[in-house]
Amino acid sequence: MKNVSELTLSLDLSKYRRFVYAAETLPDVFHTFGKPVPKVSGPHFITYANTTQPKDSLGFSRFILEHAELRDLADQFYQDTKQIWAVLPFVPGKVTLVKSVGDVELHRDDIGRMCCLNFGLLRSSFSTTELASNNSLESPGDFEGFTVKQGSGYLVNVSWPHKVTCRLRASRWLLNYSFELSYTEVQRRLIGLGLCKD
């Protein structure tokens, strides 16, 4: 499938449940795609509300290294995915939890995110991520979708138009690591290690 590659490694979810439970208490700071990110200190979710369905949203954790229970998440993820960091830079602050509720409208990621690793943590199979056939928000064309299996990892081109459609309206949790490198460059390096399916 274009713009997404499944990884050959997975996570032991029993190590990550406590991080999801701790993150459920973080406050939401709402933001609009394409606008400057609000300057807020302390651990929180930067949350994008769906403009057509305001109860639906997509949130990314921020400053979790300052959180007493969440600060160990980056180290746990590094230990479980050590092979990746032989060819790619590891920055602990880029390890985030993603929380989505309901549908996520068509968008490209902002804040310099070109591609990312997504691992399913909790209820990840409740939704389908759909990538556009055309690299245009105005004329996206057809969509091709995939479901993030729990524990499994995926490299996703988030600079390409994509959306999320939910089958069951409940919070879906992913572990996310973003890159400023292009999808094709990150994919090339991971394929070289045998960690990414072509």
C-alpha positions as CSV (number, residue, x, y, z in Angstrom):
1,M,0.0,0.0,0.0
2,K,1.3,3.4,-0.9
3,N,2.5,5.7,1.9
4,V,2.3,3.1,4.7
5,S,4.6,0.2,5.6
6,E,4.1,-2.4,8.3
7,L,7.0,-3.0,10.6
8,T,8.4,-6.4,11.4
9,L,8.6,-5.7,15.1
10,S,5.9,-5.3,17.7
11,L,5.4,-4.1,21.2
12,D,4.5,-6.1,24.4
13,L,1.4,-4.2,25.3
14,S,1.5,-5.3,29.0
15,K,4.4,-2.8,29.4
16,Y,2.4,0.1,28.1
17,R,-1.0,0.0,29.7
18,R,0.1,2.0,32.7
19,F,1.2,4.9,30.4
20,V,-2.2,5.0,28.8
21,Y,-4.0,5.1,32.1
22,A,-1.7,7.9,33.4
23,A,-2.2,9.9,30.2
24,E,-6.0,9.8,30.6
25,T,-5.7,12.5,33.2
26,L,-3.8,15.0,31.1
27,P,-5.7,18.2,30.1
28,D,-6.6,19.0,26.5
29,V,-5.4,22.2,24.8
30,F,-7.4,22.7,21.6
31,H,-5.7,23.7,18.4
32,T,-6.6,24.2,14.7
33,F,-4.5,22.6,11.9
34,G,-2.3,25.2,10.2
35,K,-2.4,27.7,13.0
36,P,0.5,28.4,15.5
37,V,0.7,25.9,18.3
38,P,-0.5,27.4,21.6
39,K,2.3,28.1,24.1
40,V,1.3,26.0,27.1
41,S,3.7,24.5,29.6
42,G,3.4,21.3,31.5
43,P,2.2,17.8,30.3
44,H,-1.0,18.0,28.2
45,F,-2.6,16.9,24.9
46,I,-2.5,19.3,22.0
47,T,-5.9,18.4,20.6
48,Y,-7.4,19.0,17.2
49,A,-11.3,19.1,17.2
50,N,-13.1,17.9,14.1
51,T,-14.6,21.0,12.5
52,T,-17.7,19.2,11.3
53,Q,-18.2,16.9,14.3
54,P,-16.9,18.9,17.4
55,K,-17.1,15.9,19.7
56,D,-14.6,14.0,17.6
57,S,-10.9,14.9,18.1
58,L,-7.3,13.9,17.7
59,G,-4.7,14.6,20.5
60,F,-0.9,14.4,20.8
61,S,0.7,14.3,24.2
62,R,3.3,17.0,24.9
63,F,6.0,17.5,27.6
64,I,5.4,14.0,29.1
65,L,9.1,13.8,30.1
66,E,8.0,16.2,32.9
67,H,5.3,13.9,34.1
68,A,6.1,11.6,37.1
69,E,4.5,8.5,35.6
70,L,4.9,9.2,31.9
71,R,8.5,10.2,31.8
72,D,9.6,6.5,31.6
73,L,7.6,6.0,28.3
74,A,10.4,7.2,26.0
75,D,13.0,4.9,27.7
76,Q,10.6,1.9,27.5
77,F,10.0,2.5,23.8
78,Y,13.7,3.0,23.1
79,Q,14.6,-0.3,24.8
80,D,11.8,-2.2,22.8
81,T,12.8,-0.7,19.4
82,K,16.6,-0.4,19.7
83,Q,17.2,-1.8,16.3
84,I,15.5,1.2,14.6
85,W,17.9,3.7,16.3
86,A,21.0,2.2,14.7
87,V,20.1,4.1,11.5
88,L,17.7,6.9,12.7
89,P,18.1,9.6,15.4
90,F,16.3,9.1,18.7
91,V,15.0,12.1,20.5
92,P,13.1,11.2,23.7
93,G,10.8,14.2,23.4
94,K,9.4,12.9,20.1
95,V,7.8,9.9,21.8
96,T,4.1,10.8,22.1
97,L,0.8,9.2,22.9
98,V,-2.0,9.8,20.4
99,K,-5.6,9.8,21.5
100,S,-8.4,9.9,19.0
101,V,-12.1,9.9,19.5
102,G,-14.5,9.4,16.6
103,D,-13.6,10.5,13.0
104,V,-10.5,12.6,12.2
105,E,-11.1,14.8,9.1
106,L,-8.8,14.9,6.1
107,H,-5.5,16.7,6.9
108,R,-1.8,16.7,6.7
109,D,0.2,16.7,9.9
110,D,1.9,20.0,10.7
111,I,4.7,21.1,13.1
112,G,7.3,19.7,10.7
113,R,6.1,16.1,10.9
114,M,6.9,14.3,7.6
115,C,6.3,10.7,8.6
116,C,5.9,8.7,11.8
117,L,5.9,5.4,13.5
118,N,2.5,4.4,14.9
119,F,2.1,1.4,17.3
120,G,-1.4,0.3,18.4
121,L,-1.8,0.4,22.1
122,L,-5.5,0.3,23.0
123,R,-8.6,0.0,20.8
124,S,-6.5,0.8,17.8
125,S,-8.5,-1.6,15.6
126,F,-11.7,0.4,16.2
127,S,-10.7,2.8,13.4
128,T,-9.4,2.8,9.8
129,T,-6.7,5.2,8.7
130,E,-7.4,6.2,5.1
131,L,-4.7,7.7,2.8
132,A,-5.7,9.8,-0.3
133,S,-4.7,8.6,-3.8
134,N,-3.8,12.3,-4.7
135,N,-1.5,14.6,-2.8
136,S,-4.2,17.3,-2.5
137,L,-6.5,18.2,0.3
138,E,-8.9,19.9,-2.3
139,S,-9.0,16.9,-4.7
140,P,-7.9,13.9,-2.7
141,G,-9.3,11.3,-5.1
142,D,-10.0,7.8,-3.8
143,F,-8.9,6.5,-0.4
144,E,-7.1,3.3,0.6
145,G,-7.3,2.3,4.3
146,F,-5.5,0.2,6.8
147,T,-6.2,-0.8,10.5
148,V,-3.5,-0.4,13.1
149,K,-3.4,-3.8,14.9
150,Q,-2.7,-3.7,18.6
151,G,0.9,-4.1,19.3
152,S,1.9,-3.8,15.7
153,G,3.9,-0.9,14.2
154,Y,3.5,1.1,11.0
155,L,5.5,3.7,9.2
156,V,3.1,6.3,7.8
157,N,3.6,9.2,5.4
158,V,1.7,11.9,7.4
159,S,2.7,14.7,5.0
160,W,0.3,13.0,2.6
161,P,-3.5,13.7,3.0
162,H,-5.1,11.2,5.4
163,K,-8.1,10.8,7.6
164,V,-9.5,8.4,10.2
165,T,-12.9,6.7,10.1
166,C,-14.1,5.0,13.3
167,R,-16.3,2.0,13.5
168,L,-16.9,2.3,17.3
169,R,-16.8,5.7,19.0
170,A,-14.3,5.2,21.8
171,S,-10.9,6.6,22.6
172,R,-8.2,4.9,20.4
173,W,-4.6,5.0,21.7
174,L,-1.4,4.9,19.7
175,L,2.3,5.2,20.5
176,N,3.8,7.7,18.0
177,Y,7.3,8.8,17.0
178,S,7.6,11.5,14.3
179,F,10.4,12.3,11.9
180,E,11.4,15.4,10.0
181,L,12.9,13.1,7.3
182,S,10.8,12.0,4.3
183,Y,8.8,8.8,4.4
184,T,10.9,7.3,1.5
185,E,14.2,8.0,3.4
186,V,13.0,6.5,6.7
187,Q,11.5,3.5,4.8
188,R,14.7,3.0,2.9
189,R,16.7,2.9,6.2
190,L,14.3,0.5,7.9
191,I,14.1,-1.8,4.9
192,G,17.9,-2.0,5.0
193,L,17.7,-3.4,8.5
194,G,14.9,-5.8,7.6
195,L,12.5,-3.9,10.0
196,C,10.1,-2.6,7.4
197,K,8.0,-4.4,4.7
198,D,8.5,-3.0,1.3
